[in-house]
């Protein structure tokens, strides 16, 4: 099946370029001995370097020469930087179909063991925060080989006109220059210029991925580091769909033809690979390969899933909730630390702050907690002795180390949520390593039926944006009827329902319930939903503020949705 698929992809790609006039791109990959960025006559060529135009892949001969036939006279051409080398300047070039396109390489000795950082969803607005993180990495007691940014580099050029997009990229480039290790970039959904601008000029050269390619070069590419082959993928096509597309799959198949089947692979993509529309086709290309893992972002959450038997690590955002707080699941604004030794990959997601960064692995803030729960904490201690302490709702929680990796340790403890009143309650963890410290806290919704006396100071309003209301669906407040969402309510209507001060508690439950409709029950969606109290918007802390909730009347598990709102 794999062979048939690869042949189909490659045949379709070759057939496509044979239907148009070919443009020949030639050049040489050479050792830039004097580092002047120019191919001098006495500088030797480098053999077996992969050169690509995004569809076809050529390999340099013994003299470093390559030849590509391309149908696009303004294509990008790039090299897959080989082991123990770095590009002398950019690893990519634009070509107009005339002249040679040469690439220089300089030596970069790489240790067999690899330690790298993944960041994602930086949504850079204030460049000082990115610069501060880059400076912080320099102070940590281990060197990092490189950093990979898996997309949403900027705050969002998708919602601005082309003339305003360059400023965001300039801000990012200025901050990115602060990183000491090499920085590899790939695009996210917010890198598409003007994609979400009504009546945007789609002929503008910056539109869509045009500006990204002008600034960063290819949206997908590969490189070798020590004995591992790394692949950066572009998880979107335009018009916007989350998929790789036929051409990118063809390129990947061609790239991998030059890699031994047992060579370790590591993949990067902004979107979670199993969620791509062509995830099955990607799995076919990778079948039989030694994929150590894939690293993604996009969701501002932290979890591990799988594709074709290999782990896919979805990492929380460096920006958390767009620089307003932690990620949607309560994990910190952070980064992922990855270690590859002897062909084995190990990784941990952790806080962007602290000399001994701390993260709470579980439970996360996505569920309501009750009774006794086990707490798991990761502390990046760099292999040095560390002390850990925790407290919940002001009371101490004992943590014990249960395992150790080379650069971090895992701690566990028992947490009894019944010691606190119902509401939003904080678990705080601190770590001390010599004179260095780190800390992180997570806010849980707790419900054990233990309520505290509370007197609201003002009435409140619940606001709901609705879609698909085809029956008189019900809104309950703290278990009692509050309002009806009338059948036939116009889609995207914003409903407002007042709540008397006397009905408010510290911890409030809003239930959205499907009504009977014909032989079954209604299916509809609501969101965003928030509670307004004393001029402030309060959200269920388990979800993003813009979340939309689906109520499926004929599914007993989803026929109603409970949301929780804690007053200050």
C-alpha positions in Angstrom: 0.0 0.0 0.0 2.8 2.4 0.9 4.6 1.7 -2.4 1.5 2.2 -4.4 0.7 5.5 -2.7 4.2 6.9 -3.1 4.2 6.0 -6.8 0.9 7.6 -7.3 2.0 10.8 -5.6 5.3 11.0 -7.5 3.7 10.1 -10.8 1.0 12.9 -10.4 3.7 15.4 -9.6 6.0 14.5 -12.4 3.0 14.5 -14.9 2.1 18.0 -13.7 5.4 19.6 -14.4 5.8 17.8 -17.8 2.6 19.6 -19.0 4.4 23.0 -18.7 7.7 24.3 -20.1 10.5 23.4 -17.8 12.9 26.0 -16.3 16.3 24.6 -15.5 17.8 25.6 -12.2 21.5 24.7 -11.8 24.1 25.4 -9.2 26.7 24.0 -6.8 26.9 23.3 -3.1 30.4 24.1 -1.9 32.4 24.4 1.2 32.7 28.2 2.0 36.2 27.9 3.4 36.8 31.7 3.7 33.2 32.3 4.7 32.7 35.1 2.2 29.4 33.8 1.0 30.7 33.4 -2.5 31.7 30.3 -4.5 35.4 30.8 -5.2 37.3 28.7 -7.7 39.4 27.0 -5.1 36.5 25.9 -2.9 35.5 22.3 -3.2 32.0 21.1 -3.9 30.1 19.0 -1.4 28.5 15.7 -2.6 25.2 14.1 -1.6 23.5 17.3 -0.5 19.7 17.4 -1.2 18.5 20.4 -3.1 14.8 21.0 -3.6 12.2 23.3 -5.2 9.3 22.1 -3.1 8.3 19.2 -5.3 11.4 17.6 -6.8 14.6 16.7 -4.9 18.0 16.5 -6.5 21.2 15.3 -5.0 24.6 16.9 -5.6 27.3 15.0 -7.5 30.9 14.5 -6.5 31.7 18.1 -7.5 28.7 19.5 -5.6 26.7 20.2 -8.8 22.9 19.8 -9.0 20.2 20.3 -11.6 16.5 20.8 -11.2 13.8 21.2 -13.8 11.1 23.5 -12.6 7.9 24.8 -14.1 7.9 28.0 -12.0 10.4 30.7 -13.1 10.1 32.4 -9.7 10.5 29.4 -7.5 12.3 29.0 -4.2 15.2 26.6 -4.1 16.7 25.3 -0.9 19.1 22.8 0.5 18.6 20.2 3.2 21.6 21.2 5.4 23.6 18.0 6.0 25.1 16.7 9.2 28.0 18.7 10.8 27.3 21.7 8.6 25.6 25.1 8.7 24.5 27.2 5.8 26.7 30.1 4.9 23.9 32.7 4.9 20.4 31.6 4.0 19.7 27.9 3.2 17.3 29.1 0.5 17.3 31.3 -2.6 14.7 32.9 -4.9 15.3 32.2 -8.5 14.0 33.9 -11.7 15.0 31.0 -13.9 18.3 32.7 -15.0 21.8 32.3 -13.6 23.2 29.8 -11.2 22.0 29.2 -7.7 24.8 28.2 -5.4 24.8 27.4 -1.7 27.7 27.6 0.7 28.2 25.4 3.7 30.5 25.8 6.7 31.5 23.2 9.3 29.4 22.8 12.5 30.5 19.9 14.6 27.5 18.2 16.2 27.5 15.9 19.2 25.7 12.6 18.9 23.4 13.5 21.8 20.9 16.3 20.8 19.2 18.8 23.1 16.7 21.2 21.5 13.8 23.5 22.4 10.4 23.7 20.7 8.4 26.9 21.1 5.1 27.5 19.5 2.3 30.1 19.2 4.4 33.0 20.3 1.9 35.5 18.7 4.6 38.2 19.2 3.1 41.5 20.0 5.6 42.8 22.6 9.0 41.8 21.3 10.5 42.3 24.8 8.8 39.2 26.1 10.3 37.0 23.3 13.7 38.7 23.9 13.4 38.0 27.6 12.8 34.4 27.0 15.7 34.1 24.6 18.0 35.7 27.2 16.6 33.4 29.9 17.6 30.3 27.8 21.2 31.6 27.8 21.2 31.5 31.6 20.2 27.9 32.0 23.0 25.5 32.8 22.9 23.3 29.7 23.5 24.3 26.0 20.8 23.9 23.5 21.7 22.8 20.0 18.8 24.6 18.3 15.3 26.1 18.7 12.3 25.2 16.5 9.3 27.6 16.4 6.3 25.7 15.2 4.3 28.6 13.9 2.0 31.5 14.8 5.2 33.5 15.0 3.3 36.8 14.8 0.2 38.2 16.5 -1.7 37.7 13.3 -1.1 39.0 9.8 -4.2 37.1 8.7 -6.4 40.0 9.9 -4.4 43.0 8.5 -3.9 44.4 5.0 -0.6 43.6 3.2 0.9 47.1 3.9 0.6 46.4 7.7 2.0 42.8 7.7 5.7 43.5 7.3 5.8 45.4 10.6 4.8 42.2 12.5 7.5 40.1 10.8 10.1 42.8 11.5 9.1 42.7 15.2 9.5 39.0 15.2 12.8 39.0 13.4 14.2 41.6 15.9 13.3 39.4 18.8 14.4 36.2 17.1 17.9 37.6 16.6 18.3 37.4 20.4 18.4 33.6 20.3 22.0 32.2 20.5 21.2 28.7 19.1 20.1 28.3 15.5 16.4 29.0 15.1 14.2 27.0 12.7 10.8 28.5 11.8 7.7 27.2 10.2 4.3 28.8 9.5 1.1 28.6 11.4 -2.4 29.7 10.5 -1.8 33.3 11.6 1.0 33.7 9.0 -1.3 34.0 6.1 -1.4 37.7 5.1 -5.0 39.1 4.8 -6.6 35.7 4.7 -9.3 36.8 7.1 -9.7 40.3 5.6 -12.9 40.8 3.7 -12.4 41.6 0.0 -8.6 41.3 0.4 -6.5 41.8 -2.7 -5.5 38.2 -3.5 -3.2 39.4 -6.3 -0.9 41.2 -3.9 2.5 39.5 -3.7 2.3 39.4 0.1 -1.2 37.8 0.2 -1.5 34.4 1.8 2.0 32.8 2.2 3.7 35.3 -0.1 5.2 37.4 2.6 6.3 34.4 4.7 8.2 33.0 1.7 9.8 36.3 1.0 11.0 36.6 4.6 11.6 33.0 5.7 11.8 31.0 2.5 10.2 27.6 2.1 7.2 26.7 4.3 8.4 23.1 4.5 12.0 21.7 4.4 14.3 19.3 6.1 17.8 19.3 7.7 20.1 16.8 9.4 21.5 17.2 12.9 24.0 14.6 14.1 22.3 11.3 13.1 18.7 12.5 12.9 16.7 13.8 10.0 14.4 16.7 10.9 11.4 17.7 8.8 9.4 20.9 9.1 5.9 20.6 7.5 3.3 23.2 6.5 -0.1 22.2 7.8 -2.3 24.4 5.7 -3.3 24.9 2.1 -5.2 27.9 0.7 -8.1 28.4 0.5 -7.7 27.5 4.1 -7.7 23.8 4.9 -5.6 22.0 7.5 -3.8 19.6 5.3 -0.4 19.1 3.7 -1.6 18.8 0.1 -0.4 16.6 -2.8 2.7 18.6 -3.7 4.1 18.6 -0.1 3.5 14.9 0.3 5.3 14.4 -3.0 8.2 16.4 -1.8 8.3 14.5 1.5 8.3 11.2 -0.3 11.1 12.3 -2.6 13.1 13.7 0.4 12.8 10.5 2.3 13.9 8.4 -0.6 17.4 9.6 0.2 17.2 8.6 3.9 17.9 5.1 5.1 14.8 3.4 6.4 16.3 3.0 9.9 17.5 6.6 10.1 15.7 8.4 13.0 13.1 11.1 11.9 11.6 13.9 13.9 8.7 15.9 12.5 7.4 19.4 13.1 4.1 21.0 12.1 2.0 23.8 13.5 -1.2 21.7 13.4 -1.6 18.4 15.2 -0.7 15.8 12.5 -3.5 13.4 13.3 -6.0 16.2 12.7 -4.9 17.0 9.2 -7.3 16.1 6.4 -4.6 14.0 4.7 -3.2 12.4 7.9 -3.7 9.0 6.4 -1.7 9.8 3.3 1.1 11.2 5.6 1.0 8.0 7.5 1.4 6.1 4.3 4.5 8.1 3.4 6.0 7.5 6.8 5.2 3.8 7.1 8.3 1.7 7.7 10.3 4.7 8.9 11.8 5.2 12.3 9.8 8.3 13.5 10.9 9.2 17.0 8.1 11.7 17.4 6.4 14.8 16.0 6.0 18.2 17.7 3.0 20.5 17.1 1.2 23.5 18.6 -1.9 25.5 17.4 -4.3 24.4 20.2 -2.7 26.3 23.2 -3.0 23.0 25.1 -0.5 20.3 26.1 -1.1 16.6 25.4 0.3 13.6 23.6 -1.5 11.7 20.8 -0.4 9.3 18.1 -0.2 8.9 14.3 0.9 5.6 12.7 2.3 4.3 15.9 4.6 7.3 16.8 4.0 9.9 19.4 2.7 13.4 18.5 3.5 15.9 21.2 1.1 18.9 21.1 2.7 21.7 23.1 1.2 24.6 24.9 1.8 28.2 23.6 4.8 30.3 24.6 2.1 33.0 24.8 -0.3 30.9 26.9 -3.7 32.6 26.5 -2.2 35.1 24.1 0.0 36.7 26.8 -2.9 37.2 29.2 -2.3 34.1 31.3 -1.7 30.3 31.2 -2.8 28.0 28.4 -6.4 27.0 28.0 -5.7 23.8 30.0 -3.9 25.6 32.8 -0.4 24.7 31.6 2.1 27.5 31.8 3.3 29.9 29.1 6.1 27.6 28.2 8.4 25.6 25.9 9.2 22.0 25.3 12.6 20.6 26.2 13.7 17.6 24.0 16.6 15.2 24.5 17.7 12.6 21.9 20.2 10.1 23.0 21.1 6.7 21.4 18.1 6.9 19.1 15.7 7.5 22.0 13.7 10.7 22.4 12.4 12.0 25.7 10.7 15.3 26.3 8.9 17.5 28.8 6.8 20.7 28.5 7.7 23.3 31.1 7.4 26.9 32.2 9.2 29.7 30.3 10.1 31.3 33.6 12.2 30.1 36.5 15.8 28.8 37.0 14.3 25.4 37.7 11.2 25.6 35.5 8.1 23.9 37.0 5.0 22.5 35.2 2.0 20.6 36.5 1.5 17.6 34.3 -1.8 16.6 35.9 -4.5 17.0 36.6 -5.0 19.9 34.2 -7.6 22.6 34.5 -9.8 21.1 31.8 -12.0 19.2 34.3 -13.9 19.9 37.5 -12.0 18.3 40.4 -13.6 16.5 43.3 -12.4 14.3 46.1 -8.9 13.0 46.2 -6.7 13.3 43.1 -3.1 12.5 42.3 -0.9 15.4 41.3 2.0 15.0 38.9 4.7 17.6 38.6 7.7 18.0 36.2 10.7 20.0 37.4 13.5 20.9 35.0 16.4 20.6 37.5 19.2 19.8 34.9 20.1 16.6 36.8 20.9 18.4 40.1 19.4 17.9 43.5 16.1 19.8 43.9 13.6 20.4 46.7 9.9 20.5 45.8 7.0 21.9 47.8 3.3 22.4 47.1 0.2 24.0 48.6 -3.5 23.8 47.8 -5.9 26.5 49.0 -3.2 27.5 51.4 -2.6 24.0 52.9 0.6 22.0 52.3 0.7 19.1 49.9 3.5 16.5 50.1 5.4 15.7 46.9 7.8 12.8 46.4 10.2 12.2 43.5 9.1 9.1 41.5 11.4 9.2 38.5 14.3 11.0 37.0 15.5 11.8 33.5 18.8 13.3 32.6 17.5 16.9 32.7 14.3 16.8 34.7 12.5 14.9 37.5 8.9 13.8 38.0 7.1 14.2 41.4 3.8 13.0 42.6 1.5 13.7 45.6 -2.0 13.2 46.9 -4.4 16.2 46.8 -7.7 16.2 48.7 -9.8 18.9 47.1 -12.4 18.5 49.9 -10.3 20.7 52.2 -11.4 23.7 50.1 -14.8 25.3 49.4 -16.3 24.9 46.0 -15.0 27.4 43.5 -11.7 28.2 41.8 -8.8 27.1 43.9 -5.1 27.2 43.4 -2.4 24.5 43.5 1.0 26.1 43.7 4.4 24.2 43.3 7.8 25.6 44.0 11.3 24.1 43.3 14.6 25.1 44.8 17.9 24.0 43.2 20.7 25.5 45.3 20.0 29.2 45.2 17.9 28.9 42.1 14.1 28.7 42.2 11.1 28.0 40.0 7.4 28.1 40.6 4.0 27.6 38.9 0.4 27.5 40.0 -2.7 26.1 38.4 -6.3 27.1 39.1 -8.9 24.4 39.3 -12.6 24.4 39.5 -13.5 22.4 42.6 -17.0 20.9 43.3 -17.6 18.8 46.4 -20.9 20.3 47.6 -19.1 22.4 50.2 -20.4 25.9 49.8 -19.3 29.0 51.6 -21.4 32.0 52.7 -21.3 34.6 50.0 -23.2 37.8 49.3 -23.0 39.2 45.8 -22.7 43.0 45.6 -24.6 43.4 42.3 -26.8 41.5 39.8 -25.2 39.7 36.9 -26.0 39.0 33.2 -25.3 35.7 31.4 -24.6 36.3 27.7 -24.8 33.5 25.0 -24.2 33.6 21.3 -26.4 30.8 19.8 -26.7 28.8 16.6 -29.2 26.2 15.5 -31.9 26.8 18.1 -34.8 24.8 16.6 -36.7 24.1 19.8 -37.3 26.0 23.1 -34.0 25.0 24.7 -33.5 25.8 28.4 -31.0 27.7 30.5 -30.7 26.7 34.1 -28.9 28.6 36.8 -27.6 26.7 39.8 -30.1 24.0 39.0 -33.2 26.2 38.7 -34.8 27.4 35.4 -33.5 30.8 34.3 -34.5 31.3 30.7 -35.6 29.8 27.4 -33.7 30.1 24.1 -36.7 30.4 21.8 -37.1 28.1 18.8 -36.1 29.9 15.6 -33.7 32.3 17.2 -31.6 33.8 14.5 -28.1 32.2 14.2 -25.3 34.2 15.9 -27.8 36.1 18.0 -26.4 37.3 21.3 -28.9 36.5 24.1 -28.7 38.3 27.4 -30.4 37.1 30.6 -30.3 39.0 33.9 -29.6 37.2 37.2 -30.8 38.8 40.5 -28.1 39.4 43.1 -29.9 37.1 45.5 -29.5 34.1 43.1 -25.7 34.5 42.8 -23.2 32.5 44.8 -19.4 32.3 44.8 -19.6 29.3 42.6 -22.3 29.3 39.9 -23.4 26.6 37.4 -25.1 27.5 34.1 -26.7 24.5 32.4 -27.7 24.5 28.7 -30.2 21.8 28.1 -31.7 20.5 24.8 -35.5 20.4 24.5 -37.7 17.8 22.8 -38.0 18.2 19.1 -40.2 15.7 17.1 -39.2 12.2 18.0 -35.9 13.3 19.6 -34.2 16.4 21.0 -32.7 19.5 19.5 -29.0 19.9 18.5 -27.5 23.3 18.8 -24.4 25.2 19.7 -23.7 28.1 22.1 -20.6 30.2 22.4 -19.0 32.2 23.5 -20.7 32.3 26.8 -19.8 34.5 29.7 -21.1 36.1 32.9 -20.9 39.8 33.3 -20.5 41.0 36.9 -19.7 44.5 38.0 -18.5 45.4 34.5 -16.2 42.4 34.1 -16.5 39.4 31.9 -16.1 36.1 33.7 -15.5 32.8 31.7 -15.5 29.2 32.6 -11.7 28.8 33.2 -11.7 25.3 31.6 -12.2 26.8 28.1 -11.0 29.6 25.9 -13.1 32.8 26.1 -14.2 32.2 22.4 -15.1 28.5 22.8 -18.3 27.2 21.2 -20.1 24.3 22.9 -22.1 21.7 21.0 -25.2 20.3 22.7 -26.4 17.1 21.0 -29.9 16.3 22.2 -30.0 12.7 21.1 -26.7 11.8 22.8 -27.4 11.3 26.5 -23.8 12.3 27.3 -24.1 15.6 25.5 -27.7 16.5 25.8 -26.8 19.2 28.3 -23.7 21.3 29.0 -22.7 22.6 32.4 -20.5 25.7 32.6 -19.1 27.2 35.9 -18.5 30.8 36.8 -16.7 31.9 40.0 -17.4 35.4 41.3 -14.5 37.4 42.9 
